[in-house]
Amino acid sequence: MIVNRLIALDMPASTEFAIHVRNAWDAGDAVFPIDQRLPQAAKDSLIAQFKPSLVIDESGNTVNLSNFEPTNNNDALIIATSGSTGTPKGVVHTHDSIRALLNMSQARLNTDSSTHWLLCLPVSHVAGFSVLARSILFGNPISILPTFKEAEVIAKVNSGATHVSLVPTMLRRIDPAMFDLILLGGAAAPADLPENVITTYGMTETFGGIAYNGEPLDGVEMRIKHDLIEVRTPSLFRTYRSSEKPTLVDGWYPTGDSGRFSDGVLQVFGRLDDMIISGGENVWPNAVEKIVSTFPGIERVVVSGIDDEQWGQRVVAWIVSSGASAPTLEDVREHIKQQLPSYCAPTELRIVRAIPTTSLGKVDIQALRNLK
């Protein structure tokens, strides 16, 4: 009897990584890319949790494991979620779900197998792995960077790369005009994006972006149910590699995000569990951030709730100032109250040098709250 294995790849993005993925898929096995930014203890924890058959590192060393679990016949990939709300989950994608997303994306972008993509995101996340998958499954030429460095990005563009997937922190460090097209995801997009930048909405469970500039890809269904975004898509994952199973009703997956449709365009307010409830009033951080960011002298802003005995939560804004002096709390509150109810205005302003982020550019709220 053939046992379909899970092969853990403990290595950065590279040609060798792509070869290991192709060989695994040809053999009917699935792969599990390990995030290279994790300390060894965290890597060991994920390996124990996901139970691969073997681990291959960047030197080619292979360690066979005795406590492993096989995969299903059509399984292709297991990606670990960020674990921002608890223990990371192993999201199981099949060859069918991966191909579905890539086909829908290619149709919307009007690209083909000759499009030259740059891979500069971690392959331990779907945004990076999907670029690699385009090359393996469709034959697209790709340039690979194990880490994002501006000079190397420019060199790859000069060598022919025309399309790329980025997160906002990367976009700020380059001239977007050097690319024909940029897919942008992973975190809230900055305002006034150039026309060649397309914002994406999706998640690990959908193998990445299933809506471009707020419009669902062809083949993707979305609906709002009790303020919650639910999706039904052929790119949806099969299951989690754990005892936890997804809760689906007629194929609809509850994303955990709140949003609405306006003239057919999806507007995402944020995670339902990110919503601030202050004095019984609901405050969406994204809405406050957009207005605060328009105040002169503010380079970046993050808004979140802090536990408060009187109000339940109080609205706090962390600000990176672009000028010699930071704005005052009173000025920011008055600016907010011109467009939102007064309960949305921050009651505390914290000036920081930089906003800590994860490898995909998402704000690390816990690290931000711990800043002194």
C-alpha positions as a printed NumPy array, in Angstrom:
array([[  0.   ,   0.   ,   0.   ],
       [  1.318,   3.465,  -0.961],
       [  1.645,   5.886,   1.951],
       [  1.378,   9.551,   1.006],
       [  3.947,  11.422,   3.072],
       [  4.187,  14.937,   4.428],
       [  7.659,  16.354,   3.755],
       [  8.768,  19.274,   5.906],
       [ 11.097,  21.671,   4.076],
       [ 13.24 ,  23.591,   6.544],
       [ 14.86 ,  25.936,   4.041],
       [ 14.413,  29.37 ,   2.482],
       [ 13.002,  30.01 ,  -0.978],
       [ 15.426,  28.777,  -3.619],
       [ 15.696,  26.693,  -6.76 ],
       [ 16.43 ,  23.708,  -4.513],
       [ 13.221,  24.363,  -2.569],
       [ 11.246,  24.342,  -5.826],
       [ 12.88 ,  21.057,  -6.865],
       [ 11.908,  19.427,  -3.565],
       [  8.299,  20.584,  -3.999],
       [  8.132,  19.265,  -7.556],
       [  9.661,  15.901,  -6.567],
       [  7.246,  15.549,  -3.645],
       [  4.233,  16.29 ,  -5.811],
       [  5.39 ,  13.89 ,  -8.519],
       [  5.601,  11.176,  -5.85 ],
       [  2.116,  11.927,  -4.501],
       [  3.434,  13.532,  -1.314],
       [  2.561,  16.876,   0.303],
       [  4.968,  19.541,   1.555],
       [  5.126,  21.659,   4.694],
       [  7.356,  24.769,   4.351],
       [  8.8  ,  25.851,   7.706],
       [  9.102,  29.573,   8.41 ],
       [ 12.811,  30.406,   8.504],
       [ 12.314,  33.246,  10.995],
       [ 11.149,  30.868,  13.709],
       [ 13.54 ,  29.89 ,  16.497],
       [ 14.411,  26.194,  16.606],
       [ 12.072,  25.539,  19.529],
       [  9.12 ,  26.9  ,  17.559],
       [ 10.113,  24.825,  14.51 ],
       [ 10.292,  21.708,  16.661],
       [  6.864,  22.478,  18.091],
       [  5.283,  22.719,  14.625],
       [  6.982,  19.517,  13.511],
       [  5.6  ,  17.722,  16.565],
       [  2.147,  19.186,  15.883],
       [  1.922,  18.459,  12.137],
       [  3.756,  15.099,  12.234],
       [  5.639,  15.01 ,   8.889],
       [  7.376,  11.837,   7.727],
       [ 10.708,  13.572,   7.187],
       [ 12.437,  16.932,   7.423],
       [ 14.861,  18.228,   4.773],
       [ 17.084,  21.242,   5.507],
       [ 18.857,  23.609,   3.113],
       [ 22.053,  21.536,   3.246],
       [ 20.145,  18.521,   1.943],
       [ 20.2  ,  16.684,   5.263],
       [ 17.18 ,  14.435,   5.736],
       [ 15.769,  13.329,   9.078],
       [ 13.185,  10.55 ,   9.022],
       [ 10.616,  10.703,  11.8  ],
       [  8.905,   7.756,  13.446],
       [  5.884,   9.613,  14.828],
       [  4.335,  10.679,  11.525],
       [  0.886,  10.816,   9.987],
       [  0.2  ,  10.218,   6.266],
       [ -1.664,  12.639,   4.026],
       [ -4.595,  12.063,   1.689],
       [ -4.087,  11.244,  -1.979],
       [ -4.767,  14.721,  -3.365],
       [ -3.138,  16.74 ,  -0.573],
       [ -0.38 ,  19.043,  -1.823],
       [  0.466,  21.558,   0.876],
       [  0.188,  22.269,   4.568],
       [  0.698,  25.881,   5.594],
       [  0.87 ,  27.027,   9.211],
       [ -1.328,  29.991,  10.083],
       [  0.249,  32.887,  11.936],
       [ -1.183,  31.762,  15.242],
       [ -2.15 ,  35.332,  16.152],
       [ -5.265,  34.068,  17.925],
       [ -3.709,  30.989,  19.516],
       [ -1.854,  27.844,  18.461],
       [ -0.985,  27.823,  14.728],
       [ -3.22 ,  25.646,  12.568],
       [ -2.053,  23.451,   9.719],
       [ -4.157,  24.411,   6.704],
       [ -4.368,  21.53 ,   4.229],
       [ -4.594,  22.493,   0.558],
       [ -5.095,  20.063,  -2.296],
       [ -3.769,  20.211,  -5.832],
       [ -7.302,  21.178,  -6.864],
       [ -7.608,  24.142,  -4.483],
       [ -4.177,  25.478,  -5.479],
       [ -4.894,  25.192,  -9.208],
       [ -8.302,  26.793,  -8.728],
       [ -6.852,  29.923,  -7.145],
       [ -4.071,  30.25 ,  -9.704],
       [ -6.505,  29.815, -12.616],
       [ -8.912,  32.413, -11.199],
       [ -6.058,  34.834, -10.552],
       [ -4.57 ,  34.385, -14.015],
       [ -7.95 ,  34.983, -15.652],
       [ -8.534,  38.208, -13.691],
       [ -5.007,  39.549, -14.229],
       [ -4.935,  38.546, -17.906],
       [ -1.547,  36.899, -17.415],
       [ -0.294,  33.626, -18.867],
       [  2.528,  31.111, -18.515],
       [  5.027,  33.596, -19.968],
       [  4.517,  36.173, -17.193],
       [  7.724,  36.614, -15.194],
       [  7.026,  36.718, -11.439],
       [  9.371,  37.766,  -8.645],
       [  9.22 ,  35.682,  -5.455],
       [ 10.369,  37.752,  -2.474],
       [  7.798,  36.753,   0.169],
       [  8.287,  33.798,   2.528],
       [  7.274,  30.481,   0.958],
       [  5.945,  29.48 ,   4.391],
       [  2.923,  31.693,   3.602],
       [  0.461,  31.268,   0.739],
       [  1.308,  34.641,  -0.838],
       [  4.878,  33.511,  -1.411],
       [  4.154,  29.864,  -2.107],
       [  1.561,  30.767,  -4.756],
       [  4.247,  32.506,  -6.826],
       [  6.34 ,  29.341,  -6.693],
       [  3.285,  27.248,  -7.585],
       [  2.726,  29.325, -10.722],
       [  6.149,  28.242, -11.929],
       [  5.758,  24.583, -10.993],
       [  2.228,  24.139, -12.335],
       [  2.075,  26.641, -15.214],
       [  5.736,  26.971, -16.169],
       [  5.988,  30.685, -15.41 ],
       [  9.524,  32.078, -15.289],
       [ 10.284,  33.282, -11.761],
       [ 13.123,  35.054, -10.001],
       [ 13.644,  33.99 ,  -6.388],
       [ 14.898,  36.071,  -3.471],
       [ 15.093,  34.316,  -0.084],
       [ 14.669,  37.701,   1.629],
       [ 13.464,  41.132,   0.535],
       [ 16.262,  43.579,  -0.234],
       [ 15.642,  46.671,  -2.329],
       [ 18.839,  46.456,  -4.401],
       [ 18.217,  42.8  ,  -5.232],
       [ 14.604,  43.522,  -6.192],
       [ 15.821,  46.158,  -8.651],
       [ 18.353,  43.703, -10.068],
       [ 15.641,  41.073, -10.629],
       [ 13.435,  43.63 , -12.382],
       [ 16.349,  44.521, -14.627],
       [ 16.66 ,  40.798, -15.372],
       [ 13.061,  40.539, -16.557],
       [ 10.68 ,  40.232, -13.57 ],
       [  7.47 ,  42.176, -14.261],
       [  4.945,  40.945, -11.648],
       [  5.241,  40.562,  -7.888],
       [  3.283,  39.949,  -4.679],
       [  4.156,  42.285,  -1.81 ],
       [  2.98 ,  43.416,   1.618],
       [  2.628,  47.124,   2.491],
       [  5.914,  47.332,   4.405],
       [  7.743,  46.172,   1.261],
       [  5.803,  48.49 ,  -1.035],
       [  6.981,  51.501,   0.976],
       [ 10.614,  50.589,   0.279],
       [ 10.513,  50.487,  -3.53 ],
       [  9.306,  52.479,  -6.512],
       [  6.1  ,  50.648,  -7.553],
       [  6.494,  51.918, -11.127],
       [  9.286,  49.424, -11.772],
       [  6.701,  46.607, -11.998],
       [  3.911,  46.099, -14.509],
       [  1.676,  44.808, -11.716],
       [  1.847,  44.374,  -7.953],
       [ -0.512,  42.228,  -5.871],
       [ -0.709,  43.734,  -2.393],
       [ -2.023,  41.894,   0.65 ],
       [ -1.253,  40.753,   4.164],
       [ -2.233,  44.014,   5.877],
       [ -4.207,  47.205,   5.395],
       [ -3.16 ,  49.015,   2.231],
       [ -1.931,  52.611,   2.288],
       [ -3.992,  55.311,   0.621],
       [ -3.479,  56.664,  -2.904],
       [ -2.068,  53.513,  -4.473],
       [ -0.793,  53.702,  -8.061],
       [ -2.889,  52.037, -10.754],
       [ -0.534,  49.065, -11.141],
       [ -1.114,  47.995,  -7.514],
       [ -4.03 ,  45.631,  -6.892],
       [ -5.166,  45.046,  -3.313],
       [ -6.141,  41.498,  -2.416],
       [ -8.444,  40.013,   0.186],
       [ -8.058,  36.411,   1.232],
       [ -6.524,  34.15 ,   3.825],
       [ -4.489,  31.003,   4.247],
       [ -7.672,  28.932,   4.08 ],
       [ -8.49 ,  30.267,   0.584],
       [ -4.892,  29.975,  -0.668],
       [ -4.575,  33.721,  -0.735],
       [ -6.44 ,  36.534,  -2.429],
       [ -9.919,  35.722,  -3.712],
       [-10.99 ,  39.354,  -4.201],
       [ -8.97 ,  41.934,  -6.131],
       [ -9.671,  45.599,  -5.362],
       [-12.743,  44.415,  -3.488],
       [-14.229,  42.457,  -6.399],
       [-14.498,  38.661,  -5.983],
       [-12.657,  36.613,  -8.586],
       [-14.813,  34.752, -11.098],
       [-15.893,  31.51 ,  -9.407],
       [-15.775,  32.999,  -5.899],
       [-18.964,  33.644,  -3.939],
       [-19.116,  36.051,  -0.994],
       [-21.904,  37.074,   1.32 ],
       [-22.377,  39.056,   4.527],
       [-24.213,  37.233,   7.301],
       [-24.68 ,  39.044,  10.613],
       [-21.844,  41.419,   9.636],
       [-19.557,  38.406,   9.017],
       [-17.917,  37.786,   5.645],
       [-18.546,  34.245,   4.425],
       [-16.954,  32.801,   1.296],
       [-17.461,  29.838,  -0.99 ],
       [-14.627,  29.179,  -3.409],
       [-13.047,  26.243,  -5.266],
       [ -9.739,  27.343,  -3.7  ],
       [-10.955,  26.583,  -0.165],
       [ -8.757,  24.305,   1.931],
       [ -9.744,  20.7  ,   2.618],
       [ -9.32 ,  20.619,   6.396],
       [ -6.945,  21.381,   9.255],
       [ -4.173,  18.948,  10.105],
       [ -5.433,  18.517,  13.654],
       [ -8.44 ,  17.299,  15.551],
       [-10.143,  20.627,  14.794],
       [-12.297,  20.558,  11.686],
       [-13.686,  23.575,   9.807],
       [-17.34 ,  24.405,  10.279],
       [-18.946,  24.732,   6.866],
       [-22.62 ,  25.017,   5.938],
       [-23.265,  24.167,   2.268],
       [-19.621,  24.946,   1.553],
       [-19.665,  28.454,   3.091],
       [-16.632,  29.326,   5.197],
       [-16.956,  31.982,   7.941],
       [-13.838,  34.136,   7.655],
       [-13.998,  35.851,  11.034],
       [-13.845,  39.218,   9.237],
       [-16.513,  41.878,   9.307],
       [-17.442,  43.797,   6.177],
       [-20.075,  44.92 ,   3.734],
       [-20.647,  45.305,   0.009],
       [-20.981,  48.78 ,  -1.488],
       [-21.931,  48.828,  -5.181],
       [-20.6  ,  45.266,  -5.502],
       [-17.235,  46.103,  -3.934],
       [-16.242,  44.424,  -0.68 ],
       [-15.251,  46.696,   2.19 ],
       [-13.44 ,  44.909,   5.01 ],
       [-13.682,  46.466,   8.47 ],
       [-11.35 ,  44.004,  10.175],
       [-11.426,  40.93 ,  12.346],
       [-14.529,  40.705,  14.498],
       [-12.281,  40.033,  17.471],
       [-10.323,  43.246,  16.68 ],
       [-13.387,  45.415,  17.201],
       [-13.111,  47.731,  20.209],
       [-16.137,  47.907,  22.505],
       [-15.822,  51.084,  24.559],
       [-18.669,  52.07 ,  26.859],
       [-20.968,  49.756,  24.903],
       [-20.126,  51.4  ,  21.562],
       [-18.469,  49.518,  18.692],
       [-15.301,  51.08 ,  17.295],
       [-13.601,  49.682,  14.191],
       [ -9.826,  50.33 ,  14.352],
       [ -9.486,  50.46 ,  10.544],
       [-11.981,  53.315,  10.255],
       [-10.181,  55.363,  12.907],
       [ -6.748,  54.612,  11.411],
       [ -7.775,  55.862,   7.962],
       [ -8.838,  59.228,   9.348],
       [ -5.903,  59.646,  11.736],
       [ -3.482,  58.88 ,   8.891],
       [ -4.703,  61.992,   7.046],
       [ -3.603,  64.268,   9.907],
       [ -0.454,  66.272,   9.026],
       [  2.773,  64.933,  10.461],
       [  1.634,  61.334,  10.925],
       [  3.623,  58.705,   9.034],
       [  1.911,  55.569,  10.409],
       [ -0.838,  54.858,  12.891],
       [ -2.267,  51.759,  14.538],
       [ -5.417,  51.813,  16.651],
       [ -6.376,  49.104,  19.112],
       [ -8.293,  48.599,  22.336],
       [ -6.762,  48.406,  25.807],
       [ -8.675,  46.947,  28.76 ],
       [-10.212,  49.65 ,  30.924],
       [-12.098,  49.204,  34.203],
       [-14.536,  52.025,  33.504],
       [-15.198,  51.652,  29.774],
       [-14.424,  47.971,  29.183],
       [-11.875,  49.065,  26.573],
       [-10.357,  52.413,  25.714],
       [ -9.269,  53.481,  22.236],
       [ -5.487,  53.876,  21.951],
       [ -3.532,  55.137,  18.919],
       [  0.146,  54.351,  18.345],
       [  1.677,  56.946,  16.041],
       [  4.912,  57.251,  14.098],
       [  5.497,  60.957,  13.562],
       [  7.01 ,  62.221,  10.325],
       [  7.939,  65.596,  11.767],
       [ 10.143,  66.973,  14.493],
       [  7.195,  67.241,  16.876],
       [  4.328,  64.797,  17.297],
       [  0.665,  65.846,  17.146],
       [ -1.188,  66.257,  20.415],
       [ -3.987,  64.041,  21.654],
       [ -6.414,  66.977,  21.565],
       [ -5.601,  67.744,  17.93 ],
       [ -6.058,  64.119,  16.879],
       [ -9.334,  63.802,  18.782],
       [-10.745,  66.927,  17.144],
       [ -9.664,  65.63 ,  13.729],
       [-11.452,  62.323,  14.335],
       [-14.632,  63.956,  15.647],
       [-15.07 ,  65.841,  12.38 ],
       [-15.837,  62.536,  10.634],
       [-16.7  ,  59.942,  13.296],
       [-18.654,  59.922,  16.58 ],
       [-16.718,  61.19 ,  19.579],
       [-16.511,  57.707,  21.136],
       [-14.241,  56.681,  18.237],
       [-11.629,  59.293,  19.145],
       [ -8.562,  57.873,  20.944],
       [ -8.314,  58.604,  24.648],
       [ -4.593,  57.896,  24.62 ],
       [ -1.8  ,  58.641,  22.154],
       [  1.462,  56.699,  22.21 ],
       [  4.339,  57.983,  20.081],
       [  6.655,  55.218,  18.818],
       [  9.637,  55.116,  16.487],
       [  8.314,  52.205,  14.399],
       [  5.379,  49.811,  14.227],
       [  6.429,  46.19 ,  14.879],
       [  5.162,  43.798,  12.224],
       [  5.153,  40.105,  11.383],
       [  6.965,  38.637,   8.379],
       [  3.885,  39.347,   6.235],
       [  3.631,  42.958,   7.278],
       [  0.772,  42.491,   9.715],
       [  0.933,  44.598,  12.852],
       [  2.239,  42.666,  15.849],
       [ -0.254,  44.057,  18.351],
       [  1.22 ,  42.285,  21.35 ],
       [  4.711,  43.589,  20.59 ],
       [  3.256,  47.052,  20.035],
       [  1.519,  47.045,  23.414],
       [  4.76 ,  45.988,  25.078],
       [  6.716,  48.944,  23.678],
       [  7.988,  51.302,  26.344]])
